[in-house]
Amino acid sequence: MKLGIVPVTPFEQNCSILVCQETGDAAVVDPGGDIEKILDGVKQMGATVKKILLTHGHLDHCAAAKDLSDQLGVPIEGPQEDERFWIDQLPEQTVRFGFGHAKVFEPNRWLNDGDHVQVGNVDLKVFHCPGHTPGHVIFYDKEDRLAIVGDVLFAGSIGRTDFPRGNHADLIHAIKTKLWPLGDDVQFVPGHGPMSTFGNERKTNPYVGDKA
């Protein structure tokens, strides 16, 4: 699988482009905005977008999902259905933060823990990791040892839990029981900032490392 990262929105959110190298099929993960920038990234990778994947319903991760879906004629998969709480607030939230207008949408497929998502011949396993938001999911490519974790975990930090329906204990539990068992060598793309590995975060992360 080929990975492209396109920072979008004033929040510099890492929109990922996942491409199956065998088929050229691609998924856009968390299109928060800047559609033309995302499509330029897809073009540079020589890929064809087949679906949109969402980790959670915050505006910087999904505000452009409906428009991109309509423009390309592709389905939206994810997040878990508890994210309806945030998706229903998109018009209000985008105006509040100066993002312009975003449409409320219904994903073509809500995802649950243990589900699988296909991108060409690439298989992504879904893990439900609540805490930052109630219906947050992450996507894991076992073959390439790569995870797309949204705002669950960052290099040196973890997701905020002071939003409505956030829960710090749930977040810590999800990281330790869902992410760490995947292996220290797994690289991850966070929603913001640089990539890291689960092993590095276990050693050094002050919030959720082994010494925390």
KOLMITOR-894324 format. One record per residue: residue number from 1; residue in one letter; x, y, z of N, C-alpha, C, O in turn. Coordinates in steps of 0.1 Angstrom, whole numbers, plus 5000, padded with zeros to 4 digits. Layout:
KOLMITOR-894324
<pt NUM; A; <X; Y; Z>; <X; Y; Z>; <X; Y; Z>; <X; Y; Z>>;
...
END
This chain:
KOLMITOR-894324
<pt 1; M; <5008; 4988; 5000>; <5000; 5000; 5000>; <5009; 5012; 5000>; <5019; 5013; 5007>>;
<pt 2; K; <5005; 5022; 4992>; <5012; 5035; 4992>; <5004; 5045; 5001>; <4991; 5044; 5001>>;
<pt 3; L; <5011; 5053; 5008>; <5005; 5063; 5017>; <5009; 5077; 5012>; <5020; 5080; 5010>>;
<pt 4; G; <4999; 5086; 5011>; <5001; 5100; 5010>; <4994; 5107; 5021>; <4983; 5103; 5025>>;
<pt 5; I; <5000; 5118; 5025>; <4994; 5126; 5036>; <4993; 5141; 5031>; <5003; 5147; 5027>>;
<pt 6; V; <4981; 5146; 5032>; <4978; 5160; 5027>; <4973; 5167; 5039>; <4961; 5165; 5044>>;
<pt 7; P; <4981; 5177; 5045>; <4975; 5185; 5056>; <4964; 5194; 5051>; <4966; 5201; 5041>>;
<pt 8; V; <4953; 5194; 5058>; <4941; 5202; 5053>; <4936; 5210; 5065>; <4938; 5206; 5077>>;
<pt 9; T; <4929; 5220; 5061>; <4922; 5229; 5071>; <4932; 5238; 5078>; <4944; 5234; 5079>>;
<pt 10; P; <4928; 5249; 5084>; <4937; 5257; 5093>; <4942; 5249; 5105>; <4952; 5253; 5111>>;
<pt 11; F; <4936; 5237; 5108>; <4941; 5229; 5119>; <4952; 5219; 5115>; <4957; 5211; 5123>>;
<pt 12; E; <4956; 5220; 5102>; <4967; 5211; 5096>; <4964; 5196; 5100>; <4973; 5190; 5105>>;
<pt 13; Q; <4952; 5192; 5096>; <4948; 5178; 5099>; <4954; 5169; 5088>; <4953; 5172; 5076>>;
<pt 14; N; <4959; 5158; 5092>; <4966; 5148; 5083>; <4955; 5140; 5075>; <4951; 5130; 5080>>;
<pt 15; C; <4951; 5145; 5064>; <4942; 5137; 5055>; <4951; 5126; 5048>; <4961; 5130; 5041>>;
<pt 16; S; <4948; 5114; 5050>; <4956; 5103; 5044>; <4950; 5098; 5031>; <4937; 5097; 5029>>;
<pt 17; I; <4958; 5095; 5021>; <4954; 5089; 5009>; <4960; 5075; 5009>; <4973; 5074; 5008>>;
<pt 18; L; <4952; 5065; 5009>; <4957; 5051; 5009>; <4955; 5045; 4996>; <4943; 5044; 4991>>;
<pt 19; V; <4965; 5039; 4989>; <4964; 5034; 4976>; <4969; 5020; 4975>; <4980; 5017; 4980>>;
<pt 20; C; <4961; 5011; 4969>; <4964; 4998; 4967>; <4974; 4998; 4955>; <4969; 5002; 4944>>;
<pt 21; Q; <4986; 4993; 4956>; <4995; 4993; 4945>; <4992; 4983; 4934>; <4997; 4985; 4923>>;
<pt 22; E; <4984; 4973; 4937>; <4981; 4963; 4927>; <4970; 4968; 4918>; <4970; 4965; 4906>>;
<pt 23; T; <4960; 4976; 4923>; <4948; 4980; 4916>; <4948; 4995; 4912>; <4941; 4999; 4903>>;
<pt 24; G; <4955; 5003; 4920>; <4954; 5018; 4919>; <4942; 5023; 4926>; <4940; 5036; 4925>>;
<pt 25; D; <4934; 5015; 4932>; <4922; 5020; 4940>; <4927; 5027; 4952>; <4937; 5023; 4958>>;
<pt 26; A; <4920; 5038; 4956>; <4924; 5046; 4967>; <4912; 5049; 4977>; <4901; 5049; 4972>>;
<pt 27; A; <4916; 5051; 4989>; <4906; 5057; 4999>; <4912; 5070; 5004>; <4924; 5071; 5007>>;
<pt 28; V; <4903; 5079; 5006>; <4907; 5092; 5012>; <4902; 5091; 5027>; <4890; 5089; 5029>>;
<pt 29; V; <4911; 5093; 5036>; <4907; 5092; 5050>; <4907; 5105; 5056>; <4917; 5113; 5056>>;
<pt 30; D; <4896; 5109; 5062>; <4894; 5122; 5069>; <4896; 5134; 5061>; <4905; 5142; 5064>>;
<pt 31; P; <4887; 5136; 5051>; <4888; 5148; 5043>; <4881; 5160; 5050>; <4869; 5162; 5048>>;
<pt 32; G; <4888; 5167; 5058>; <4883; 5178; 5066>; <4880; 5191; 5058>; <4872; 5199; 5062>>;
<pt 33; G; <4887; 5192; 5046>; <4885; 5204; 5038>; <4895; 5204; 5027>; <4902; 5194; 5025>>;
<pt 34; D; <4897; 5215; 5020>; <4907; 5216; 5009>; <4906; 5205; 4999>; <4915; 5198; 4996>>;
<pt 35; I; <4894; 5204; 4993>; <4891; 5193; 4984>; <4901; 5193; 4972>; <4906; 5182; 4968>>;
<pt 36; E; <4903; 5204; 4966>; <4912; 5205; 4954>; <4926; 5200; 4958>; <4933; 5194; 4950>>;
<pt 37; K; <4931; 5204; 4970>; <4944; 5200; 4975>; <4944; 5184; 4976>; <4954; 5178; 4973>>;
<pt 38; I; <4934; 5179; 4981>; <4933; 5164; 4983>; <4933; 5157; 4969>; <4941; 5148; 4967>>;
<pt 39; L; <4925; 5162; 4960>; <4924; 5156; 4946>; <4937; 5158; 4939>; <4941; 5149; 4931>>;
<pt 40; D; <4945; 5169; 4941>; <4958; 5170; 4935>; <4967; 5159; 4940>; <4975; 5154; 4933>>;
<pt 41; G; <4966; 5156; 4953>; <4975; 5146; 4959>; <4971; 5132; 4953>; <4980; 5124; 4951>>;
<pt 42; V; <4958; 5130; 4951>; <4954; 5117; 4945>; <4960; 5116; 4931>; <4965; 5106; 4927>>;
<pt 43; K; <4959; 5127; 4923>; <4964; 5127; 4910>; <4979; 5124; 4909>; <4983; 5117; 4901>>;
<pt 44; Q; <4986; 5131; 4918>; <5001; 5128; 4919>; <5004; 5114; 4922>; <5015; 5109; 4917>>;
<pt 45; M; <4995; 5107; 4929>; <4998; 5093; 4932>; <4993; 5084; 4921>; <4994; 5071; 4922>>;
<pt 46; G; <4986; 5089; 4911>; <4981; 5081; 4900>; <4970; 5071; 4904>; <4970; 5060; 4899>>;
<pt 47; A; <4962; 5076; 4913>; <4952; 5067; 4919>; <4938; 5071; 4915>; <4935; 5082; 4910>>;
<pt 48; T; <4928; 5062; 4918>; <4914; 5064; 4916>; <4907; 5062; 4929>; <4907; 5051; 4935>>;
<pt 49; V; <4901; 5073; 4934>; <4894; 5072; 4947>; <4881; 5063; 4945>; <4873; 5066; 4937>>;
<pt 50; K; <4880; 5053; 4954>; <4868; 5044; 4954>; <4860; 5046; 4966>; <4848; 5043; 4966>>;
<pt 51; K; <4865; 5052; 4977>; <4857; 5054; 4989>; <4864; 5065; 4998>; <4875; 5068; 4997>>;
<pt 52; I; <4856; 5070; 5007>; <4860; 5079; 5018>; <4859; 5072; 5031>; <4848; 5066; 5034>>;
<pt 53; L; <4869; 5072; 5039>; <4869; 5066; 5053>; <4870; 5077; 5063>; <4877; 5087; 5061>>;
<pt 54; L; <4862; 5076; 5074>; <4862; 5086; 5085>; <4866; 5079; 5098>; <4860; 5069; 5102>>;
<pt 55; T; <4875; 5086; 5105>; <4878; 5081; 5119>; <4868; 5086; 5129>; <4865; 5079; 5138>>;
<pt 56; H; <4864; 5099; 5127>; <4854; 5105; 5137>; <4848; 5117; 5131>; <4851; 5121; 5120>>;
<pt 57; G; <4839; 5123; 5138>; <4830; 5133; 5133>; <4834; 5148; 5135>; <4826; 5156; 5133>>;
<pt 58; H; <4846; 5150; 5140>; <4850; 5164; 5142>; <4852; 5171; 5128>; <4856; 5165; 5118>>;
<pt 59; L; <4849; 5184; 5128>; <4849; 5191; 5115>; <4862; 5191; 5107>; <4861; 5190; 5095>>;
<pt 60; D; <4873; 5191; 5114>; <4886; 5191; 5107>; <4889; 5177; 5100>; <4898; 5176; 5093>>;
<pt 61; H; <4881; 5167; 5104>; <4883; 5154; 5098>; <4872; 5150; 5088>; <4874; 5141; 5080>>;
<pt 62; C; <4860; 5157; 5088>; <4850; 5152; 5079>; <4841; 5163; 5073>; <4831; 5160; 5067>>;
<pt 63; A; <4845; 5176; 5075>; <4836; 5186; 5070>; <4835; 5186; 5054>; <4824; 5190; 5049>>;
<pt 64; A; <4845; 5181; 5047>; <4844; 5180; 5033>; <4839; 5166; 5028>; <4839; 5164; 5016>>;
<pt 65; A; <4836; 5157; 5037>; <4832; 5144; 5033>; <4821; 5143; 5023>; <4821; 5136; 5013>>;
<pt 66; K; <4810; 5150; 5026>; <4798; 5149; 5018>; <4800; 5155; 5004>; <4797; 5149; 4994>>;
<pt 67; D; <4807; 5167; 5004>; <4810; 5173; 4991>; <4819; 5164; 4982>; <4817; 5163; 4970>>;
<pt 68; L; <4829; 5158; 4988>; <4838; 5150; 4981>; <4831; 5137; 4976>; <4833; 5133; 4965>>;
<pt 69; S; <4823; 5132; 4985>; <4815; 5120; 4981>; <4806; 5123; 4969>; <4805; 5115; 4959>>;
<pt 70; D; <4799; 5134; 4969>; <4790; 5138; 4958>; <4798; 5141; 4946>; <4794; 5137; 4935>>;
<pt 71; Q; <4810; 5147; 4947>; <4818; 5151; 4935>; <4823; 5139; 4928>; <4823; 5138; 4916>>;
<pt 72; L; <4827; 5129; 4936>; <4834; 5117; 4930>; <4824; 5105; 4928>; <4827; 5096; 4921>>;
<pt 73; G; <4812; 5106; 4935>; <4803; 5095; 4934>; <4808; 5083; 4941>; <4806; 5071; 4936>>;
<pt 74; V; <4814; 5085; 4953>; <4819; 5073; 4960>; <4813; 5073; 4974>; <4808; 5083; 4979>>;
<pt 75; P; <4813; 5061; 4980>; <4806; 5060; 4994>; <4815; 5065; 5005>; <4827; 5066; 5004>>;
<pt 76; I; <4808; 5068; 5016>; <4815; 5071; 5029>; <4813; 5060; 5038>; <4802; 5055; 5041>>;
<pt 77; E; <4825; 5055; 5044>; <4824; 5044; 5054>; <4831; 5049; 5067>; <4841; 5055; 5067>>;
<pt 78; G; <4823; 5046; 5078>; <4828; 5051; 5091>; <4822; 5065; 5093>; <4817; 5072; 5084>>;
<pt 79; P; <4824; 5069; 5106>; <4829; 5062; 5117>; <4819; 5053; 5124>; <4810; 5047; 5117>>;
<pt 80; Q; <4820; 5050; 5137>; <4810; 5042; 5144>; <4798; 5051; 5147>; <4799; 5063; 5147>>;
<pt 81; E; <4786; 5045; 5148>; <4774; 5053; 5147>; <4772; 5063; 5159>; <4764; 5073; 5157>>;
<pt 82; D; <4779; 5062; 5170>; <4779; 5072; 5180>; <4784; 5085; 5176>; <4781; 5096; 5182>>;
<pt 83; E; <4791; 5086; 5164>; <4796; 5099; 5159>; <4785; 5107; 5153>; <4787; 5119; 5149>>;
<pt 84; R; <4773; 5102; 5152>; <4761; 5110; 5147>; <4760; 5122; 5155>; <4756; 5133; 5150>>;
<pt 85; F; <4763; 5121; 5168>; <4763; 5133; 5177>; <4771; 5144; 5172>; <4766; 5156; 5172>>;
<pt 86; W; <4783; 5142; 5166>; <4791; 5153; 5160>; <4788; 5156; 5146>; <4787; 5168; 5142>>;
<pt 87; I; <4785; 5146; 5138>; <4781; 5148; 5124>; <4769; 5157; 5122>; <4769; 5166; 5114>>;
<pt 88; D; <4759; 5155; 5131>; <4747; 5164; 5131>; <4750; 5178; 5134>; <4742; 5187; 5131>>;
<pt 89; Q; <4761; 5181; 5141>; <4765; 5195; 5144>; <4774; 5202; 5134>; <4778; 5213; 5136>>;
<pt 90; L; <4777; 5195; 5123>; <4787; 5201; 5114>; <4784; 5215; 5109>; <4793; 5223; 5109>>;
<pt 91; P; <4771; 5217; 5105>; <4768; 5231; 5100>; <4771; 5242; 5110>; <4777; 5252; 5107>>;
<pt 92; E; <4767; 5239; 5122>; <4770; 5249; 5133>; <4785; 5250; 5136>; <4790; 5261; 5138>>;
<pt 93; Q; <4791; 5239; 5137>; <4806; 5239; 5141>; <4814; 5245; 5130>; <4824; 5253; 5133>>;
<pt 94; T; <4811; 5243; 5117>; <4820; 5249; 5107>; <4818; 5264; 5106>; <4828; 5271; 5103>>;
<pt 95; V; <4806; 5269; 5108>; <4804; 5283; 5109>; <4812; 5289; 5121>; <4818; 5300; 5119>>;
<pt 96; R; <4811; 5283; 5132>; <4817; 5288; 5144>; <4832; 5289; 5142>; <4838; 5299; 5147>>;
<pt 97; F; <4838; 5280; 5135>; <4853; 5280; 5134>; <4857; 5285; 5120>; <4869; 5284; 5117>>;
<pt 98; G; <4848; 5291; 5113>; <4852; 5298; 5100>; <4855; 5289; 5089>; <4863; 5292; 5080>>;
<pt 99; F; <4849; 5277; 5089>; <4852; 5267; 5078>; <4842; 5269; 5066>; <4844; 5261; 5057>>;
<pt 100; G; <4833; 5278; 5067>; <4823; 5279; 5057>; <4812; 5269; 5060>; <4809; 5267; 5072>>;
<pt 101; H; <4805; 5264; 5050>; <4794; 5255; 5052>; <4798; 5241; 5050>; <4805; 5237; 5041>>;
<pt 102; A; <4793; 5232; 5059>; <4794; 5218; 5057>; <4780; 5211; 5058>; <4772; 5216; 5066>>;
<pt 103; K; <4779; 5200; 5051>; <4766; 5193; 5051>; <4766; 5182; 5060>; <4775; 5174; 5062>>;
<pt 104; V; <4754; 5181; 5067>; <4752; 5168; 5075>; <4750; 5157; 5065>; <4745; 5159; 5054>>;
<pt 105; F; <4755; 5145; 5069>; <4754; 5134; 5060>; <4752; 5121; 5068>; <4754; 5120; 5080>>;
<pt 106; E; <4748; 5111; 5061>; <4746; 5098; 5066>; <4756; 5089; 5059>; <4755; 5087; 5047>>;
<pt 107; P; <4766; 5083; 5066>; <4776; 5074; 5059>; <4769; 5063; 5053>; <4758; 5058; 5057>>;
<pt 108; N; <4774; 5058; 5042>; <4769; 5046; 5035>; <4770; 5034; 5044>; <4763; 5024; 5043>>;
<pt 109; R; <4780; 5034; 5052>; <4783; 5023; 5061>; <4789; 5028; 5074>; <4800; 5033; 5075>>;
<pt 110; W; <4781; 5026; 5085>; <4787; 5028; 5098>; <4796; 5016; 5101>; <4793; 5005; 5097>>;
<pt 111; L; <4807; 5018; 5109>; <4817; 5008; 5112>; <4816; 5004; 5126>; <4814; 5012; 5135>>;
<pt 112; N; <4819; 4991; 5129>; <4820; 4986; 5143>; <4833; 4979; 5145>; <4840; 4976; 5136>>;
<pt 113; D; <4837; 4978; 5158>; <4849; 4971; 5162>; <4850; 4957; 5155>; <4840; 4949; 5156>>;
<pt 114; G; <4861; 4954; 5149>; <4863; 4941; 5142>; <4859; 4941; 5128>; <4861; 4931; 5121>>;
<pt 115; D; <4852; 4951; 5123>; <4849; 4952; 5108>; <4861; 4952; 5100>; <4872; 4956; 5105>>;
<pt 116; H; <4859; 4950; 5087>; <4870; 4951; 5077>; <4866; 4960; 5066>; <4854; 4960; 5062>>;
<pt 117; V; <4875; 4968; 5061>; <4873; 4977; 5050>; <4883; 4973; 5039>; <4895; 4971; 5042>>;
<pt 118; Q; <4878; 4973; 5026>; <4887; 4969; 5015>; <4890; 4982; 5007>; <4881; 4990; 5004>>;
<pt 119; V; <4903; 4983; 5004>; <4908; 4994; 4994>; <4915; 4986; 4984>; <4927; 4983; 4985>>;
<pt 120; G; <4909; 4983; 4972>; <4915; 4974; 4963>; <4917; 4961; 4969>; <4908; 4955; 4974>>;
<pt 121; N; <4929; 4956; 4969>; <4933; 4943; 4976>; <4938; 4945; 4990>; <4943; 4936; 4996>>;
<pt 122; V; <4938; 4957; 4995>; <4943; 4960; 5008>; <4931; 4958; 5018>; <4920; 4963; 5016>>;
<pt 123; D; <4934; 4951; 5029>; <4924; 4949; 5039>; <4928; 4957; 5051>; <4939; 4956; 5057>>;
<pt 124; L; <4918; 4965; 5056>; <4920; 4973; 5068>; <4911; 4968; 5079>; <4899; 4967; 5076>>;
<pt 125; K; <4916; 4965; 5090>; <4908; 4962; 5101>; <4904; 4974; 5109>; <4912; 4983; 5111>>;
<pt 126; V; <4891; 4974; 5114>; <4886; 4985; 5121>; <4886; 4982; 5136>; <4882; 4972; 5141>>;
<pt 127; F; <4891; 4992; 5144>; <4890; 4991; 5159>; <4883; 5003; 5164>; <4886; 5015; 5160>>;
<pt 128; H; <4873; 5001; 5172>; <4865; 5012; 5179>; <4874; 5017; 5191>; <4876; 5009; 5200>>;
<pt 129; C; <4877; 5029; 5191>; <4886; 5035; 5201>; <4880; 5048; 5207>; <4884; 5059; 5203>>;
<pt 130; P; <4870; 5046; 5215>; <4863; 5058; 5221>; <4872; 5065; 5231>; <4881; 5060; 5236>>;
<pt 131; G; <4868; 5078; 5234>; <4875; 5086; 5244>; <4876; 5100; 5239>; <4872; 5109; 5246>>;
<pt 132; H; <4883; 5102; 5228>; <4883; 5115; 5222>; <4869; 5119; 5218>; <4865; 5130; 5220>>;
<pt 133; T; <4863; 5110; 5211>; <4849; 5111; 5207>; <4843; 5097; 5209>; <4850; 5087; 5210>>;
<pt 134; P; <4829; 5096; 5211>; <4824; 5083; 5214>; <4824; 5072; 5203>; <4825; 5060; 5206>>;
<pt 135; G; <4824; 5076; 5191>; <4824; 5067; 5180>; <4836; 5066; 5171>; <4836; 5062; 5160>>;
<pt 136; H; <4848; 5071; 5177>; <4860; 5071; 5170>; <4865; 5057; 5166>; <4864; 5048; 5174>>;
<pt 137; V; <4870; 5056; 5154>; <4876; 5043; 5149>; <4889; 5045; 5144>; <4893; 5057; 5140>>;
<pt 138; I; <4897; 5035; 5143>; <4910; 5036; 5137>; <4911; 5024; 5126>; <4903; 5015; 5127>>;
<pt 139; F; <4920; 5026; 5116>; <4921; 5016; 5105>; <4935; 5011; 5106>; <4945; 5018; 5107>>;
<pt 140; Y; <4936; 4997; 5105>; <4949; 4990; 5106>; <4952; 4981; 5095>; <4944; 4972; 5091>>;
<pt 141; D; <4963; 4983; 5088>; <4968; 4975; 5077>; <4978; 4965; 5083>; <4990; 4969; 5084>>;
<pt 142; K; <4974; 4953; 5085>; <4983; 4943; 5092>; <4995; 4940; 5083>; <5006; 4939; 5088>>;
<pt 143; E; <4993; 4939; 5070>; <5004; 4935; 5061>; <5015; 4946; 5061>; <5027; 4942; 5060>>;
<pt 144; D; <5011; 4959; 5061>; <5021; 4969; 5060>; <5024; 4975; 5074>; <5033; 4984; 5075>>;
<pt 145; R; <5018; 4969; 5084>; <5021; 4974; 5098>; <5019; 4989; 5099>; <5028; 4996; 5104>>;
<pt 146; L; <5008; 4993; 5095>; <5004; 5008; 5095>; <4990; 5010; 5100>; <4981; 5002; 5097>>;
<pt 147; A; <4989; 5020; 5109>; <4976; 5023; 5115>; <4973; 5038; 5112>; <4982; 5046; 5113>>;
<pt 148; I; <4960; 5041; 5109>; <4956; 5055; 5107>; <4947; 5057; 5120>; <4936; 5051; 5121>>;
<pt 149; V; <4952; 5065; 5129>; <4945; 5066; 5142>; <4938; 5078; 5145>; <4933; 5080; 5157>>;
<pt 150; G; <4936; 5088; 5136>; <4929; 5100; 5139>; <4934; 5107; 5151>; <4946; 5109; 5152>>;
<pt 151; D; <4925; 5111; 5160>; <4929; 5119; 5171>; <4930; 5110; 5184>; <4928; 5116; 5195>>;
<pt 152; V; <4932; 5097; 5183>; <4934; 5089; 5195>; <4947; 5091; 5201>; <4948; 5093; 5213>>;
<pt 153; L; <4958; 5091; 5193>; <4971; 5091; 5197>; <4980; 5100; 5188>; <4978; 5100; 5176>>;
<pt 154; F; <4989; 5107; 5194>; <4999; 5115; 5187>; <5013; 5112; 5191>; <5015; 5105; 5201>>;
<pt 155; A; <5022; 5117; 5183>; <5036; 5116; 5188>; <5038; 5124; 5200>; <5038; 5136; 5199>>;
<pt 156; G; <5040; 5118; 5212>; <5042; 5125; 5224>; <5030; 5130; 5231>; <5031; 5137; 5241>>;
<pt 157; S; <5018; 5126; 5226>; <5006; 5131; 5233>; <4994; 5121; 5230>; <4996; 5111; 5223>>;
<pt 158; I; <4982; 5125; 5235>; <4970; 5117; 5232>; <4959; 5127; 5228>; <4961; 5139; 5230>>;
<pt 159; G; <4948; 5122; 5224>; <4937; 5131; 5220>; <4930; 5138; 5232>; <4930; 5133; 5243>>;
<pt 160; R; <4925; 5150; 5230>; <4918; 5157; 5240>; <4905; 5149; 5244>; <4899; 5143; 5235>>;
<pt 161; T; <4901; 5150; 5256>; <4889; 5144; 5261>; <4880; 5154; 5268>; <4870; 5149; 5275>>;
<pt 162; D; <4882; 5167; 5266>; <4874; 5177; 5273>; <4862; 5181; 5264>; <4855; 5191; 5268>>;
<pt 163; F; <4860; 5175; 5253>; <4848; 5178; 5244>; <4836; 5171; 5250>; <4838; 5161; 5258>>;
<pt 164; P; <4824; 5175; 5246>; <4812; 5168; 5250>; <4813; 5153; 5246>; <4817; 5150; 5235>>;
<pt 165; R; <4810; 5144; 5255>; <4810; 5130; 5254>; <4824; 5124; 5252>; <4826; 5113; 5247>>;
<pt 166; G; <4834; 5132; 5256>; <4848; 5127; 5257>; <4850; 5120; 5270>; <4842; 5122; 5280>>;
<pt 167; N; <4859; 5110; 5271>; <4861; 5103; 5283>; <4876; 5099; 5284>; <4880; 5090; 5276>>;
<pt 168; H; <4883; 5104; 5293>; <4898; 5102; 5294>; <4901; 5087; 5297>; <4909; 5081; 5291>>;
<pt 169; A; <4893; 5081; 5306>; <4896; 5067; 5310>; <4893; 5058; 5298>; <4901; 5048; 5296>>;
<pt 170; D; <4883; 5061; 5290>; <4880; 5053; 5278>; <4891; 5054; 5268>; <4895; 5044; 5262>>;
<pt 171; L; <4897; 5066; 5267>; <4907; 5067; 5257>; <4920; 5060; 5261>; <4926; 5052; 5252>>;
<pt 172; I; <4924; 5061; 5273>; <4936; 5053; 5278>; <4934; 5038; 5276>; <4942; 5031; 5272>>;
<pt 173; H; <4922; 5034; 5280>; <4918; 5020; 5279>; <4919; 5015; 5264>; <4925; 5004; 5261>>;
<pt 174; A; <4914; 5023; 5255>; <4914; 5019; 5241>; <4928; 5018; 5236>; <4932; 5009; 5228>>;
<pt 175; I; <4937; 5028; 5239>; <4951; 5028; 5235>; <4958; 5015; 5240>; <4965; 5009; 5232>>;
<pt 176; K; <4956; 5012; 5252>; <4964; 5001; 5258>; <4958; 4988; 5254>; <4966; 4978; 5254>>;
<pt 177; T; <4945; 4987; 5252>; <4940; 4974; 5249>; <4937; 4971; 5234>; <4936; 4960; 5229>>;
<pt 178; K; <4937; 4982; 5226>; <4934; 4980; 5211>; <4947; 4983; 5203>; <4950; 4975; 5194>>;
<pt 179; L; <4955; 4993; 5207>; <4966; 4997; 5199>; <4979; 4989; 5203>; <4985; 4983; 5194>>;
<pt 180; W; <4982; 4990; 5215>; <4995; 4984; 5219>; <4996; 4969; 5216>; <5007; 4965; 5211>>;
<pt 181; P; <4986; 4961; 5217>; <4987; 4947; 5213>; <4991; 4945; 5198>; <4995; 4934; 5194>>;
<pt 182; L; <4989; 4955; 5190>; <4992; 4953; 5175>; <5007; 4952; 5173>; <5011; 4946; 5163>>;
<pt 183; G; <5015; 4957; 5182>; <5029; 4955; 5181>; <5037; 4969; 5181>; <5032; 4979; 5176>>;
<pt 184; D; <5049; 4968; 5187>; <5057; 4980; 5188>; <5062; 4985; 5175>; <5065; 4997; 5174>>;
<pt 185; D; <5063; 4977; 5165>; <5068; 4981; 5152>; <5058; 4988; 5143>; <5061; 4993; 5133>>;
<pt 186; V; <5045; 4988; 5147>; <5035; 4994; 5139>; <5037; 5009; 5138>; <5037; 5016; 5149>>;
<pt 187; Q; <5038; 5015; 5126>; <5038; 5029; 5124>; <5024; 5034; 5124>; <5014; 5027; 5120>>;
<pt 188; F; <5022; 5047; 5128>; <5009; 5052; 5128>; <5009; 5067; 5123>; <5018; 5074; 5125>>;
<pt 189; V; <4998; 5070; 5116>; <4995; 5084; 5111>; <4985; 5090; 5121>; <4974; 5085; 5121>>;
<pt 190; P; <4989; 5100; 5128>; <4980; 5107; 5137>; <4972; 5117; 5130>; <4975; 5121; 5118>>;
<pt 191; G; <4962; 5122; 5136>; <4954; 5133; 5130>; <4961; 5146; 5128>; <4957; 5154; 5119>>;
<pt 192; H; <4971; 5148; 5136>; <4979; 5160; 5135>; <4994; 5157; 5139>; <4996; 5148; 5147>>;
<pt 193; G; <5003; 5163; 5132>; <5017; 5162; 5136>; <5024; 5150; 5129>; <5018; 5143; 5120>>;
<pt 194; P; <5036; 5147; 5133>; <5044; 5136; 5126>; <5040; 5122; 5130>; <5033; 5120; 5140>>;
<pt 195; M; <5044; 5113; 5121>; <5042; 5099; 5124>; <5051; 5094; 5135>; <5061; 5101; 5138>>;
<pt 196; S; <5047; 5083; 5141>; <5055; 5076; 5151>; <5052; 5061; 5151>; <5046; 5057; 5141>>;
<pt 197; T; <5058; 5054; 5160>; <5054; 5040; 5162>; <5048; 5038; 5175>; <5050; 5045; 5185>>;
<pt 198; F; <5041; 5027; 5177>; <5035; 5024; 5190>; <5046; 5021; 5200>; <5045; 5025; 5211>>;
<pt 199; G; <5057; 5015; 5195>; <5068; 5012; 5205>; <5074; 5024; 5210>; <5077; 5025; 5222>>;
<pt 200; N; <5076; 5034; 5201>; <5082; 5047; 5206>; <5073; 5054; 5216>; <5078; 5059; 5226>>;
<pt 201; E; <5060; 5053; 5213>; <5051; 5060; 5223>; <5050; 5052; 5236>; <5048; 5058; 5247>>;
<pt 202; R; <5051; 5039; 5236>; <5051; 5031; 5248>; <5064; 5035; 5257>; <5063; 5035; 5269>>;
<pt 203; K; <5074; 5039; 5250>; <5087; 5042; 5257>; <5087; 5057; 5262>; <5092; 5060; 5273>>;
<pt 204; T; <5081; 5066; 5254>; <5083; 5080; 5257>; <5071; 5088; 5259>; <5072; 5100; 5264>>;
<pt 205; N; <5059; 5083; 5256>; <5047; 5092; 5257>; <5043; 5094; 5272>; <5041; 5084; 5279>>;
<pt 206; P; <5043; 5107; 5276>; <5041; 5110; 5290>; <5027; 5107; 5295>; <5024; 5106; 5307>>;
<pt 207; Y; <5017; 5105; 5286>; <5003; 5103; 5290>; <4999; 5088; 5290>; <4991; 5084; 5297>>;
<pt 208; V; <5005; 5080; 5281>; <5001; 5066; 5280>; <5012; 5056; 5278>; <5010; 5045; 5275>>;
<pt 209; G; <5025; 5061; 5280>; <5036; 5052; 5279>; <5036; 5042; 5291>; <5029; 5044; 5300>>;
<pt 210; D; <5045; 5033; 5290>; <5046; 5022; 5300>; <5049; 5028; 5314>; <5046; 5022; 5324>>;
<pt 211; K; <5056; 5040; 5314>; <5060; 5046; 5326>; <5050; 5057; 5331>; <5053; 5063; 5341>>;
<pt 212; A; <5040; 5059; 5323>; <5030; 5069; 5327>; <5022; 5065; 5339>; <5014; 5073; 5344>>;
END
